[in-house]
């Protein structure tokens, strides 16, 4: 699930200035009052990206998360910028989760086409000249592909998928974020959508981190009172839950999407789950035919209980009494 935070007008203006002004090397961004806001412009810019990395040092602290936008490639390139999510290990847990779940919002709202890549860093040394050399060696950054190369790459990707068989299906969302899902997981979601065997009310999906694939974690018959002990408390989960209940004399069984990310989860897990939650929702709705009534997000499963779920599904309406005008004296 997304954090609900959006880019402020101040950030949009600051980024437009960065795009048009090559004397600026980059822009630092933080989160304030539910908005992405600019905090510092990195300037002046020299001809050397490596030299200008020294501009970052005064702004990196061991307990504060930060977004960093840097001009790394020629401005004539269609994607001259990189977006860095800097989340140090000592930062507060809530701050880590907030910055992880908002990082895609940053590049989407500023124009994802302007960014060559997004990088996650949790140490100051990751953002030094040596840190970038290690990063480049690891990812083997390539020059922008020509249209012919892109087309050839797409053909090869499709051939590779067909070669693997039908064991995985790819879900696509408008933002371009995607995550493969196994047939076993998709089948469990379809069964939940169709109401077959309604006793199997909880479907949990997990991400295989090395392969970046959504897999089935478990299918269980779980009363809402047992959700907190059934959903994993050690790893993030995408849970789809059919909640059969009665409210104001009416029976219903809506399906809820519950994204949990325990505080003890590894940083890479948090990043991957936060970035792929929309993909999980998309594949459930588009490929499994699930109608999600409500999307819920919690740190750990212990935060999920019947009272909180009912409040989300059926918000209490406060009835305000009309103001009674006092009677005039003598009447």
Backbone bond lengths (Angstrom), bond angles and torsions (degrees), N, CA, C in turn:
res aa  C-N    CA-C-N  psi(-1)  N-CA   C-N-CA  omega(-1)  CA-C   N-CA-C  phi
1 X - - - 1.445 - - 1.517 110.05 -
2 X 1.343 113.47 153.20 1.446 118.00 -179.47 1.516 110.17 -88.93
3 X 1.330 116.15 161.74 1.457 120.44 -174.48 1.519 112.97 -81.39
4 X 1.337 119.36 -14.32 1.455 121.59 -177.75 1.513 113.04 84.93
5 X 1.320 117.19 0.26 1.465 122.08 180.00 1.525 109.65 -85.15
6 X 1.330 116.97 144.44 1.463 120.70 -179.07 1.523 110.48 -132.10
7 X 1.324 115.18 165.54 1.473 121.19 -179.44 1.521 109.91 -75.54
8 X 1.320 116.54 131.87 1.464 121.22 178.74 1.526 110.47 -75.67
9 X 1.326 115.80 163.35 1.457 119.97 176.44 1.520 110.61 -63.78
10 X 1.346 116.40 -33.27 1.465 120.53 178.11 1.528 111.02 -62.26
11 X 1.334 116.30 -38.86 1.461 119.47 178.53 1.526 110.68 -69.22
12 X 1.320 117.14 -42.85 1.469 119.92 178.43 1.528 110.32 -57.26
13 X 1.324 116.23 -42.66 1.469 120.98 -179.27 1.527 110.94 -67.65
14 X 1.334 116.08 -43.51 1.468 120.10 -179.61 1.528 111.28 -64.23
15 X 1.336 116.74 -37.56 1.461 119.27 -179.83 1.528 110.96 -70.31
16 X 1.332 117.72 -38.26 1.467 120.46 176.33 1.524 110.18 -60.55
17 X 1.329 115.91 -38.29 1.469 119.68 177.70 1.525 110.65 -65.77
18 X 1.331 116.75 -39.90 1.467 120.65 177.76 1.526 110.78 -63.28
19 X 1.320 117.17 -42.14 1.469 121.58 -179.30 1.525 111.27 -61.21
20 X 1.313 115.63 -40.09 1.472 119.36 -173.79 1.525 114.15 -92.35
21 X 1.336 117.02 -10.66 1.457 120.27 -174.22 1.523 110.76 -118.35
22 X 1.323 116.31 102.18 1.462 120.42 -176.39 1.527 113.02 -74.00
23 X 1.317 117.29 -6.42 1.464 119.41 175.58 1.531 110.76 -76.50
24 X 1.324 116.32 -10.41 1.464 121.27 176.76 1.525 109.26 -99.12
25 X 1.327 116.85 130.14 1.462 121.19 179.09 1.521 111.66 -85.76
26 X 1.340 116.60 -34.60 1.454 117.88 -175.90 1.510 113.52 -169.05
27 X 1.326 113.64 -174.08 1.453 121.36 -175.85 1.519 108.64 -145.05
28 X 1.324 116.45 132.97 1.465 121.37 175.41 1.519 108.74 -98.79
29 X 1.325 115.42 138.77 1.472 121.17 -174.84 1.519 109.30 -130.84
30 X 1.319 116.23 140.86 1.458 120.16 176.40 1.524 109.27 -133.21
31 X 1.319 116.72 -176.99 1.467 122.24 -179.91 1.525 108.41 -115.87
32 X 1.333 115.07 123.53 1.455 120.88 177.37 1.516 109.31 -138.74
33 X 1.332 116.10 129.81 1.471 121.44 176.04 1.524 111.83 49.63
34 X 1.332 115.38 51.26 1.473 122.26 175.59 1.531 113.39 63.93
35 X 1.332 117.57 23.99 1.466 120.58 178.61 1.522 110.54 -137.56
36 X 1.334 115.14 150.21 1.455 121.81 171.73 1.518 107.41 -84.71
37 X 1.330 116.64 121.13 1.466 120.12 -176.18 1.522 110.37 -129.27
38 X 1.349 117.63 149.18 1.474 120.25 177.58 1.525 109.29 -75.36
39 X 1.322 116.18 142.80 1.461 119.06 178.10 1.527 112.29 -115.18
40 X 1.341 116.79 -38.78 1.468 119.87 -177.60 1.525 110.35 -150.24
41 X 1.327 115.86 139.79 1.467 121.78 171.66 1.522 107.66 -95.91
42 X 1.332 116.76 129.14 1.467 121.07 179.06 1.527 108.67 -90.28
43 X 1.333 115.42 109.51 1.467 120.54 -179.48 1.533 108.13 -158.07
44 X 1.328 119.25 164.16 1.472 125.15 -0.54 1.523 111.12 -79.12
45 X 1.292 114.44 159.56 1.454 120.53 -179.22 1.525 110.18 -93.42
46 X 1.332 115.55 136.68 1.461 120.30 174.93 1.533 107.68 -102.41
47 X 1.322 117.69 173.13 1.472 118.76 178.36 1.524 113.32 -67.51
48 X 1.332 117.96 -12.21 1.455 121.32 -174.22 1.530 112.11 -108.06
49 X 1.324 116.14 119.74 1.465 120.91 176.26 1.526 110.18 -62.69
50 X 1.339 116.60 -43.08 1.467 120.27 -179.18 1.529 111.51 -59.67
51 X 1.331 116.12 -42.97 1.462 119.84 179.57 1.527 111.87 -63.12
52 X 1.321 115.47 -39.58 1.462 120.11 -175.82 1.524 113.28 -74.61
53 X 1.330 117.91 -11.29 1.465 119.15 176.47 1.524 111.56 -61.46
54 X 1.342 116.50 -22.23 1.466 120.13 178.51 1.534 111.62 -65.39
55 X 1.344 116.65 -20.09 1.462 120.27 177.93 1.526 111.81 -65.55
56 X 1.331 116.38 -21.62 1.465 120.51 -177.72 1.519 113.02 -76.81
57 X 1.319 116.72 -35.69 1.464 122.13 -169.66 1.532 115.13 -47.68
58 X 1.340 119.90 -45.45 1.467 119.26 -176.82 1.533 113.84 -67.15
59 X 1.334 116.69 -14.84 1.465 120.17 -173.77 1.526 113.43 -103.96
60 X 1.324 117.87 -3.67 1.461 121.25 -178.63 1.527 109.79 -96.68
61 X 1.310 115.93 119.84 1.462 120.89 178.63 1.522 108.89 -121.73
62 X 1.331 117.43 154.83 1.475 120.14 -173.51 1.520 115.39 -73.49
63 X 1.341 118.50 -6.73 1.463 118.99 -176.58 1.524 113.91 -128.84
64 X 1.323 117.05 12.52 1.468 119.95 -176.17 1.523 111.21 -127.86
65 X 1.329 116.22 122.54 1.466 121.49 177.58 1.524 109.77 -76.36
66 X 1.325 115.95 156.10 1.455 120.88 -173.39 1.529 109.64 -159.45
67 X 1.324 116.05 145.12 1.465 120.78 169.15 1.523 107.59 -100.06
68 X 1.327 115.76 138.36 1.461 121.15 -178.60 1.525 108.72 -128.24
69 X 1.307 116.24 122.30 1.468 121.60 175.82 1.527 107.37 -108.22
70 X 1.340 116.51 123.08 1.462 120.65 -177.96 1.524 110.95 -125.42
71 X 1.332 115.48 140.62 1.463 120.43 171.62 1.534 106.26 -84.16
72 X 1.334 115.72 111.14 1.458 118.76 -177.17 1.526 112.83 -109.61
73 X 1.310 116.54 -23.80 1.466 120.13 -175.61 1.529 110.08 -119.15
74 X 1.305 116.37 171.13 1.462 121.93 -178.23 1.530 110.41 -56.73
75 X 1.315 115.87 140.15 1.467 120.13 -178.86 1.519 112.33 -64.40
76 X 1.329 117.02 -20.55 1.462 120.12 177.02 1.524 111.54 -73.10
77 X 1.333 116.49 -14.76 1.459 120.62 177.41 1.521 109.61 -70.43
78 X 1.326 116.68 148.97 1.467 119.97 178.33 1.524 111.32 -69.82
79 X 1.323 117.10 -21.77 1.463 120.56 -179.94 1.530 109.53 -134.62
80 X 1.338 117.03 78.32 1.469 119.16 -175.33 1.526 114.58 -83.18
81 X 1.344 117.12 -9.73 1.467 119.43 -171.35 1.531 112.99 -107.26
82 X 1.333 114.22 157.57 1.460 121.31 169.34 1.525 107.11 -123.22
83 X 1.321 116.78 148.46 1.466 121.92 178.57 1.526 108.18 -115.19
84 X 1.313 115.45 124.97 1.464 120.98 -177.65 1.524 109.76 -113.63
85 X 1.314 116.23 129.99 1.461 120.96 171.86 1.518 106.66 -102.27
86 X 1.320 115.63 109.78 1.466 121.07 -178.60 1.528 108.17 -100.54
87 X 1.334 115.74 110.07 1.463 121.76 -178.51 1.528 108.31 -128.63
88 X 1.331 117.82 92.59 1.469 119.97 -178.68 1.521 111.81 -65.80
89 X 1.322 116.25 151.09 1.466 121.13 -176.98 1.518 112.70 -58.84
90 X 1.331 117.93 -30.10 1.461 121.30 -175.82 1.530 113.32 -86.57
91 X 1.335 117.47 0.25 1.463 120.21 178.91 1.528 109.75 -67.27
92 X 1.335 118.84 151.77 1.465 121.25 178.10 1.523 111.42 -58.16
93 X 1.320 116.72 146.15 1.461 121.85 -175.82 1.524 111.35 -58.34
94 X 1.326 117.49 -44.86 1.458 119.56 -178.55 1.532 110.77 -62.06
95 X 1.325 116.44 -38.47 1.458 120.53 178.86 1.530 110.60 -65.11
96 X 1.325 116.34 -40.16 1.466 120.18 177.53 1.522 111.09 -58.77
97 X 1.332 115.63 -48.20 1.461 120.22 -178.17 1.519 111.14 -65.29
98 X 1.341 116.44 -39.98 1.461 120.26 -178.40 1.523 111.46 -64.60
99 X 1.321 117.11 -44.90 1.463 120.18 -179.61 1.531 110.94 -70.02
100 X 1.342 117.33 -34.76 1.465 120.29 178.93 1.525 110.92 -66.45
101 X 1.332 117.01 -42.45 1.463 120.37 -175.92 1.523 113.03 -78.60
102 X 1.333 117.71 -9.79 1.473 120.76 -177.03 1.521 112.39 -108.25
103 X 1.325 118.49 -7.43 1.468 120.20 -172.18 1.526 112.56 -62.41
104 X 1.328 117.66 -34.68 1.463 119.46 179.31 1.521 111.08 -73.33
105 X 1.323 116.76 -31.90 1.462 120.40 175.92 1.525 110.12 -59.39
106 X 1.326 116.48 -40.28 1.463 121.16 -179.08 1.521 111.45 -56.08
107 X 1.326 117.30 -53.75 1.474 119.41 -175.58 1.521 111.64 -74.68
108 X 1.344 117.31 -31.97 1.472 118.89 178.86 1.520 111.02 -64.82
109 X 1.342 116.76 -45.04 1.456 119.25 -174.48 1.528 112.90 -76.73
110 X 1.316 116.73 -22.48 1.470 119.32 177.01 1.530 111.13 -90.89
111 X 1.329 117.20 -12.35 1.466 121.03 179.87 1.507 111.04 111.02
112 X 1.339 116.06 93.58 1.457 120.39 -173.50 1.524 111.94 -60.45
113 X 1.345 116.11 -23.68 1.468 120.06 -178.61 1.535 112.36 -69.90
114 X 1.325 117.17 -14.08 1.468 120.56 -178.79 1.533 112.73 -87.05
115 X 1.332 116.77 -7.23 1.461 119.90 -174.02 1.533 111.29 -110.47
116 X 1.328 115.68 122.51 1.465 121.16 179.59 1.526 110.81 -69.57
117 X 1.333 116.77 -37.49 1.462 120.47 178.94 1.521 110.08 -162.16
118 X 1.311 115.17 163.28 1.461 122.03 173.32 1.522 107.85 -116.28
119 X 1.311 115.85 140.57 1.463 121.80 -174.54 1.525 109.42 -127.16
120 X 1.303 116.48 141.98 1.459 121.47 173.96 1.527 108.50 -110.70
121 X 1.326 116.22 132.72 1.470 120.56 179.83 1.522 109.12 -136.65
122 X 1.326 115.99 142.93 1.471 119.20 177.23 1.523 112.93 -127.43
123 X 1.329 116.86 6.29 1.469 120.97 177.04 1.525 109.08 -135.60
124 X 1.327 115.85 146.64 1.461 120.04 179.89 1.521 111.57 -60.53
125 X 1.329 115.99 -35.34 1.469 118.81 -178.57 1.530 112.73 -67.68
126 X 1.337 116.96 -17.49 1.471 119.42 175.50 1.524 111.34 -64.95
127 X 1.330 116.24 -23.46 1.455 121.46 -174.03 1.525 112.83 -107.31
128 X 1.328 115.44 26.22 1.471 121.53 174.53 1.528 108.70 -102.70
129 X 1.318 116.18 176.66 1.468 120.55 177.90 1.526 110.13 -58.67
130 X 1.334 117.11 -45.62 1.473 120.11 179.29 1.524 110.92 -65.78
131 X 1.331 116.74 -36.45 1.459 119.93 179.03 1.519 111.96 -62.73
132 X 1.330 116.81 -41.58 1.463 120.08 179.23 1.530 111.21 -70.53
133 X 1.329 116.77 -33.50 1.467 118.83 176.61 1.525 110.71 -62.76
134 X 1.328 115.99 -42.42 1.464 120.15 177.64 1.525 110.62 -64.45
135 X 1.330 116.17 -41.28 1.462 120.60 179.00 1.528 111.10 -62.03
136 X 1.331 115.24 -46.18 1.464 119.27 -178.58 1.526 111.43 -64.48
137 X 1.310 115.93 -38.11 1.464 119.73 178.70 1.519 110.35 -65.23
138 X 1.330 115.28 -38.24 1.469 120.05 -177.75 1.522 111.71 -70.95
139 X 1.306 116.21 -43.38 1.470 119.41 -175.32 1.524 113.18 -92.29
140 X 1.334 116.54 -13.11 1.469 120.62 -179.79 1.522 110.44 50.36
141 X 1.342 114.70 62.54 1.457 119.97 -178.81 1.525 110.92 -57.26
142 X 1.315 115.25 137.30 1.461 121.34 -179.66 1.511 110.10 -113.39
143 X 1.331 115.51 159.04 1.459 120.62 174.81 1.527 108.73 -69.01
144 X 1.346 117.44 158.46 1.463 119.68 178.45 1.520 111.38 -54.45
145 X 1.319 116.31 138.11 1.460 120.95 -177.95 1.518 111.12 -79.92
146 X 1.326 116.36 147.45 1.455 120.59 172.53 1.519 108.14 -75.57
147 X 1.323 116.58 166.33 1.464 120.80 179.80 1.531 110.43 -59.39
148 X 1.342 116.31 -38.44 1.464 120.20 179.69 1.521 110.57 -65.17
149 X 1.345 116.19 -41.43 1.465 119.63 179.49 1.523 111.67 -66.00
150 X 1.348 115.92 -37.95 1.466 119.47 177.77 1.515 110.24 -62.15
151 X 1.330 116.55 -45.38 1.461 120.66 -179.86 1.526 111.09 -62.08
152 X 1.338 116.52 -42.31 1.457 120.58 179.40 1.522 110.22 -64.39
153 X 1.337 115.90 -39.90 1.459 119.54 179.19 1.512 112.07 -63.70
154 X 1.334 116.59 -38.10 1.467 120.72 179.15 1.520 110.45 -66.01
155 X 1.324 116.68 -41.12 1.467 120.12 177.89 1.524 110.39 -61.11
156 X 1.348 116.12 -45.74 1.461 119.89 -179.75 1.531 112.04 -63.56
157 X 1.354 115.91 -36.37 1.459 118.79 178.83 1.523 111.02 -64.31
158 X 1.341 115.66 -44.15 1.466 119.52 179.36 1.525 110.76 -63.42
159 X 1.343 116.58 -39.79 1.459 119.77 178.60 1.528 110.37 -62.72
160 X 1.326 115.88 -40.53 1.459 119.86 -179.83 1.522 111.01 -64.99
161 X 1.362 116.67 -39.75 1.459 119.86 179.28 1.523 110.86 -64.83
162 X 1.344 115.99 -41.17 1.465 119.12 179.32 1.523 110.45 -66.39
163 X 1.334 115.80 -33.80 1.458 119.20 178.71 1.511 112.99 -66.93
164 X 1.333 116.87 -29.51 1.455 120.07 178.58 1.516 111.92 -77.85
165 X 1.338 116.03 -12.95 1.453 118.99 -177.39 1.506 110.17 88.57
166 X 1.306 114.89 -166.26 1.460 120.22 -175.09 1.512 112.27 -99.38
167 X 1.318 117.40 23.28 1.462 119.56 -177.27 1.525 111.91 -72.93
168 X 1.338 116.98 -17.31 1.458 119.95 179.01 1.514 109.36 -131.88
169 X 1.330 115.30 147.80 1.443 120.80 174.25 1.512 107.74 -128.04
170 X 1.306 116.42 146.54 1.460 120.66 -176.19 1.523 109.40 -101.82
171 X 1.313 116.58 129.82 1.453 120.56 174.43 1.515 108.00 -100.25
172 X 1.339 116.56 143.94 1.455 120.59 -177.51 1.519 109.57 -125.64
173 X 1.307 116.86 140.33 1.447 121.57 175.17 1.510 108.32 -123.38
174 X 1.325 115.09 164.35 1.461 119.24 -172.37 1.524 112.58 -61.01
175 X 1.328 117.15 -28.01 1.458 119.19 -177.61 1.521 112.59 -77.23
176 X 1.335 118.10 -10.47 1.449 121.00 -179.33 1.512 112.58 95.02
177 X 1.350 117.98 -7.08 1.454 120.49 177.66 1.523 108.56 -75.41
178 X 1.310 117.62 133.11 1.464 119.67 -177.63 1.515 110.03 -142.13
179 X 1.319 114.62 157.58 1.454 120.40 179.85 1.526 108.20 -150.99
180 X 1.327 119.03 123.62 1.461 120.77 177.32 1.528 110.61 -64.94
181 X 1.327 116.52 152.18 1.451 121.68 176.94 1.521 108.92 -133.70
182 X 1.316 117.56 139.09 1.456 120.66 -179.16 1.524 110.68 -74.61
183 X 1.322 117.11 156.46 1.459 121.81 177.97 1.524 111.80 -62.14
184 X 1.336 116.72 -33.95 1.467 120.10 178.94 1.526 110.59 -61.99
185 X 1.329 116.57 -44.12 1.460 120.90 179.41 1.519 111.01 -67.24
186 X 1.341 116.43 -42.93 1.453 120.03 179.33 1.520 111.29 -63.84
187 X 1.320 116.50 -38.25 1.470 120.54 178.22 1.514 112.09 -63.31
188 X 1.324 116.87 -39.46 1.467 120.66 178.75 1.525 110.66 -64.99
189 X 1.334 116.78 -38.33 1.460 120.33 178.09 1.522 111.29 -67.44
190 X 1.322 117.40 -40.07 1.466 120.95 178.06 1.528 111.07 -63.32
191 X 1.326 115.97 -39.39 1.458 120.45 178.45 1.520 110.40 -64.12
192 X 1.315 116.21 -40.99 1.462 120.40 177.86 1.523 110.53 -64.76
193 X 1.328 117.11 -40.96 1.465 121.38 -179.71 1.519 111.63 -64.49
194 X 1.347 115.77 -38.62 1.456 120.03 -177.81 1.517 114.02 -79.63
195 X 1.317 116.44 -9.42 1.461 118.99 -179.35 1.505 113.41 77.50
196 X 1.352 117.90 10.34 1.466 120.69 179.13 1.517 109.12 -70.06
197 X 1.297 115.90 125.41 1.456 119.63 179.02 1.510 110.16 60.40
198 X 1.350 116.44 62.63 1.456 120.66 -173.96 1.518 113.09 -61.28
199 X 1.347 116.68 -11.78 1.463 118.08 177.50 1.526 110.51 -66.20
200 X 1.351 115.70 -26.23 1.471 119.55 175.52 1.527 107.46 -82.16
201 X 1.326 116.57 79.04 1.463 120.71 -168.70 1.524 114.01 -90.13
202 X 1.327 117.44 -13.24 1.470 120.53 -176.41 1.524 111.17 -124.59
203 X 1.344 116.00 121.03 1.464 122.21 175.59 1.514 107.58 -114.59
204 X 1.324 116.67 118.76 1.463 121.13 178.76 1.529 109.95 -106.64
205 X 1.327 115.68 130.84 1.462 121.53 175.49 1.526 109.23 -111.10
206 X 1.310 115.53 145.04 1.459 121.13 176.19 1.519 108.58 -128.64
207 X 1.323 116.14 163.48 1.463 121.11 177.75 1.523 109.01 -105.52
208 X 1.313 115.37 126.67 1.459 120.99 171.20 1.526 106.05 -76.71
209 X 1.317 116.81 105.68 1.471 120.97 -171.35 1.533 112.76 -61.04
210 X 1.352 119.85 -47.76 1.472 118.92 -178.74 1.522 113.50 -60.40
211 X 1.357 117.46 -37.96 1.466 120.07 -177.57 1.520 112.60 -98.18
212 X 1.356 117.42 -7.90 1.459 122.88 -177.60 1.526 110.64 51.06
213 X 1.330 114.67 55.88 1.461 122.74 -179.21 1.525 109.68 -128.00
214 X 1.333 116.64 136.69 1.462 120.04 173.95 1.516 109.36 -78.52
215 X 1.328 115.45 128.13 1.457 121.49 -179.06 1.524 110.02 -126.83
216 X 1.326 115.43 162.22 1.462 120.65 176.04 1.523 109.31 -77.44
217 X 1.337 116.65 124.54 1.465 120.82 176.54 1.524 110.48 -90.48
218 X 1.342 115.93 -44.79 1.470 119.33 179.39 1.519 110.86 -169.84
219 X 1.325 115.04 157.55 1.463 123.01 171.48 1.523 106.12 -128.93
220 X 1.327 116.91 120.81 1.454 119.68 -175.54 1.525 111.63 -139.46
221 X 1.322 114.65 157.57 1.458 121.56 171.25 1.524 106.37 -94.63
222 X 1.321 116.10 109.91 1.464 119.69 -169.19 1.526 111.74 -133.97
223 X 1.323 118.32 119.26 1.467 119.71 172.50 1.517 109.12 -68.68
224 X 1.312 117.44 154.34 1.457 119.91 -175.19 1.525 111.89 -61.24
225 X 1.320 117.03 -26.79 1.462 120.17 179.43 1.524 112.12 -67.70
226 X 1.348 116.71 -16.73 1.468 120.53 -178.08 1.526 113.22 -106.71
227 X 1.340 117.35 4.29 1.462 119.27 -179.57 1.526 111.34 -58.68
228 X 1.330 116.30 -41.62 1.462 120.15 -174.83 1.519 112.73 -64.83
229 X 1.329 117.03 -23.00 1.459 119.52 179.40 1.523 112.46 -103.18
230 X 1.324 117.35 -8.23 1.472 121.33 -178.98 1.519 111.96 -97.13
231 X 1.338 116.77 -40.20 1.468 120.68 177.46 1.523 108.52 -71.75
232 X 1.313 117.12 138.35 1.463 122.24 -176.93 1.523 112.12 -54.20
233 X 1.321 115.27 133.18 1.468 120.56 177.71 1.527 111.91 -101.16
234 X 1.317 116.67 -0.40 1.466 120.12 -177.78 1.525 113.17 -112.07
235 X 1.346 117.36 -19.43 1.461 121.49 -178.80 1.524 109.69 -134.33
236 X 1.341 117.56 154.08 1.469 119.85 175.05 1.530 110.16 -63.00
237 X 1.318 115.55 155.09 1.462 121.13 178.18 1.532 110.13 -146.44
238 X 1.346 114.69 147.27 1.448 122.13 164.24 1.522 105.65 -102.71
239 X 1.316 117.45 114.31 1.459 120.95 -178.05 1.519 110.12 -114.58
240 X 1.332 115.90 134.24 1.454 122.52 175.60 1.527 106.24 -113.73
241 X 1.336 116.27 118.26 1.459 120.44 -169.55 1.525 111.16 -126.19
242 X 1.336 115.99 123.06 1.464 120.35 174.10 1.520 107.68 -87.33
243 X 1.312 115.69 113.02 1.465 121.78 -174.20 1.530 110.42 -103.51
244 X 1.318 116.27 94.50 1.464 121.57 177.52 1.530 108.55 -80.28
245 X 1.330 115.60 121.02 1.456 118.77 -177.87 1.521 110.62 -157.75
246 X 1.321 114.68 172.95 1.457 121.42 178.93 1.522 108.94 -120.36
247 X 1.340 115.74 138.31 1.467 120.25 177.78 1.526 108.61 -143.12
248 X 1.306 115.84 123.64 1.466 121.61 -177.83 1.527 112.14 53.31
249 X 1.323 114.17 39.12 1.460 119.50 176.78 1.516 115.28 80.94
250 X 1.329 118.02 2.28 1.467 121.44 -179.36 1.526 110.28 -110.83
251 X 1.340 115.68 132.25 1.462 121.21 178.56 1.528 109.75 -88.73
252 X 1.324 117.04 138.11 1.467 121.27 176.46 1.516 108.94 -151.95
253 X 1.334 116.38 160.48 1.468 120.87 179.02 1.526 109.79 -142.14
254 X 1.326 116.94 67.29 1.473 120.65 179.91 1.520 110.97 -68.61
255 X 1.332 115.33 157.03 1.465 120.82 175.52 1.521 108.25 -101.45
256 X 1.323 115.55 128.46 1.453 122.51 -179.99 1.527 110.32 -106.37
257 X 1.313 116.46 144.84 1.459 121.42 171.06 1.516 106.94 -105.06
258 X 1.328 116.78 120.92 1.458 121.64 -176.64 1.529 108.82 -120.45
259 X 1.326 115.39 117.74 1.468 120.60 177.79 1.517 108.01 -105.35
260 X 1.321 116.53 116.85 1.459 121.07 178.74 1.525 110.17 -115.89
261 X 1.330 115.58 142.25 1.465 120.81 179.89 1.525 108.16 -142.33
262 X 1.335 117.84 89.71 1.466 121.71 -177.65 1.524 112.32 -57.91
263 X 1.317 116.23 150.07 1.462 121.00 -176.74 1.516 112.79 -62.81
264 X 1.325 117.97 -23.87 1.460 120.65 -179.44 1.515 114.13 -84.29
265 X 1.332 117.47 0.77 1.467 120.52 -179.32 1.523 110.76 -64.96
266 X 1.325 115.40 150.31 1.452 120.62 177.55 1.526 109.58 -69.54
267 X 1.334 115.70 151.54 1.461 119.99 -176.60 1.523 111.63 -60.21
268 X 1.318 117.39 -40.99 1.467 119.05 -179.85 1.517 110.63 -63.93
269 X 1.350 117.51 -36.29 1.461 120.88 176.14 1.519 110.26 -62.21
270 X 1.316 116.68 -47.09 1.455 120.00 -179.14 1.524 111.52 -58.64
271 X 1.332 115.27 -45.14 1.456 119.82 -179.23 1.512 111.44 -62.43
272 X 1.322 116.57 -46.53 1.453 120.95 -175.71 1.525 111.70 -68.26
273 X 1.324 116.61 -43.29 1.472 119.68 179.65 1.524 111.07 -66.44
274 X 1.336 116.36 -42.18 1.465 119.33 -179.90 1.526 110.97 -63.25
275 X 1.329 116.32 -39.76 1.462 120.98 -177.78 1.519 112.56 -72.86
276 X 1.326 117.69 -23.69 1.471 121.02 -171.84 1.524 114.08 -108.45
277 X 1.336 117.82 2.90 1.464 118.70 -176.48 1.529 111.63 -64.01
278 X 1.335 117.12 -35.78 1.474 119.26 177.79 1.526 110.63 -64.93
279 X 1.324 115.96 -33.89 1.456 119.74 178.18 1.527 110.51 -66.10
280 X 1.346 116.57 -38.57 1.468 120.39 178.61 1.525 110.39 -63.38
281 X 1.325 116.20 -42.63 1.464 120.77 178.47 1.525 110.36 -65.18
282 X 1.323 116.19 -43.33 1.462 120.96 -177.83 1.525 112.18 -61.81
283 X 1.331 116.74 -46.08 1.460 118.74 -178.17 1.524 110.70 -68.23
284 X 1.330 117.41 -34.22 1.465 120.55 178.46 1.518 110.68 -65.38
285 X 1.323 116.45 -41.24 1.468 119.87 -177.78 1.527 112.12 -78.59
286 X 1.333 116.53 -46.64 1.465 120.39 -172.52 1.519 113.30 -81.03
287 X 1.334 117.64 -36.95 1.463 119.75 -174.51 1.532 113.82 -103.66
288 X 1.335 115.89 -29.09 1.467 118.08 -179.51 1.527 112.00 -100.47
289 X 1.323 117.79 -11.27 1.456 120.72 177.85 1.521 114.46 75.68
290 X 1.320 116.69 22.67 1.463 120.42 179.88 1.530 110.03 -82.76
291 X 1.329 115.36 134.35 1.458 120.58 171.74 1.522 107.36 -99.81
292 X 1.319 115.91 110.84 1.461 120.66 -178.02 1.524 109.27 -86.84
293 X 1.306 114.99 118.93 1.463 120.65 -177.78 1.524 111.98 -79.11
294 X 1.335 115.72 -36.78 1.459 119.64 -176.38 1.519 109.78 -151.05
295 X 1.340 116.27 141.08 1.464 121.50 175.66 1.519 108.52 -108.93
296 X 1.318 115.34 125.83 1.454 121.07 -177.95 1.521 109.92 -120.61
297 X 1.308 115.97 149.43 1.462 120.82 178.26 1.519 108.87 -135.36
298 X 1.318 116.40 137.38 1.466 120.59 179.71 1.516 109.51 -145.76
299 X 1.319 115.84 156.28 1.457 119.48 175.60 1.522 109.64 -65.97
300 X 1.307 116.65 -62.90 1.460 121.41 177.84 1.513 110.49 -124.09
301 X 1.335 118.04 164.79 1.464 121.00 -178.26 1.528 113.43 -63.23
302 X 1.331 116.61 -20.56 1.465 119.15 179.24 1.525 111.96 -64.74
303 X 1.333 116.56 -16.27 1.464 120.17 178.57 1.528 112.69 -83.82
304 X 1.329 116.71 -6.63 1.464 121.03 -179.00 1.523 109.27 -97.23
305 X 1.323 116.86 118.40 1.461 120.83 176.36 1.526 109.40 -145.57
306 X 1.321 115.73 170.68 1.462 119.98 -174.75 1.524 112.00 -62.54
307 X 1.309 117.01 -39.65 1.459 119.83 -177.88 1.521 111.76 -62.81
308 X 1.340 116.54 -45.94 1.464 119.42 -178.32 1.526 111.46 -67.92
309 X 1.344 116.57 -37.69 1.464 120.03 178.79 1.523 110.68 -66.36
310 X 1.318 117.18 -43.80 1.466 120.60 179.18 1.525 110.80 -63.33
311 X 1.328 116.71 -37.93 1.466 119.53 178.46 1.522 111.36 -64.32
312 X 1.335 116.22 -35.98 1.461 119.65 178.40 1.527 111.67 -72.37
313 X 1.316 115.91 -39.91 1.472 119.98 -178.60 1.527 112.12 -75.08
314 X 1.309 115.64 -39.08 1.469 120.87 -175.16 1.525 109.93 -130.29
315 X 1.326 116.89 74.93 1.468 119.70 -179.19 1.522 111.17 -56.84
316 X 1.300 114.76 138.33 1.462 119.29 179.23 1.530 109.48 -74.08
317 X 1.312 114.25 130.96 1.461 119.96 179.75 1.515 108.88 -95.24
318 X 1.307 114.10 120.24 1.460 118.64 179.83 1.516 109.72 -80.40
319 X 1.332 115.72 120.09 1.459 120.83 179.70 1.525 108.92 -90.10
320 X 1.311 115.36 114.39 1.457 119.80 -179.20 1.523 110.19 -89.90
321 X 1.307 114.82 129.75 1.458 119.78 178.80 1.524 109.57 -75.62
322 X 1.328 114.10 139.56 1.453 118.58 177.71 1.523 110.05 -66.15
323 X 1.320 115.37 141.87 1.461 119.48 -179.47 1.523 109.81 -71.30
324 X 1.313 115.52 120.98 1.465 119.40 -179.02 1.512 110.99 -87.27
325 X 1.314 115.77 115.47 1.457 119.34 -179.50 1.529 109.42 -69.52
326 X 1.321 117.92 128.89 1.477 119.37 -179.08 1.521 111.21 -64.62
327 X 1.324 114.30 147.43 1.467 119.48 179.58 1.508 109.94 -71.58
328 X 1.331 114.52 146.60 1.455 119.49 177.78 1.525 109.59 -69.82
329 X 1.300 116.07 145.47 1.478 119.51 178.74 1.512 111.51 -57.64
330 X 1.315 116.05 141.42 1.454 120.47 175.84 1.505 113.85 90.93
331 X 1.364 118.23 1.61 1.464 120.25 178.85 1.507 111.22 -116.23
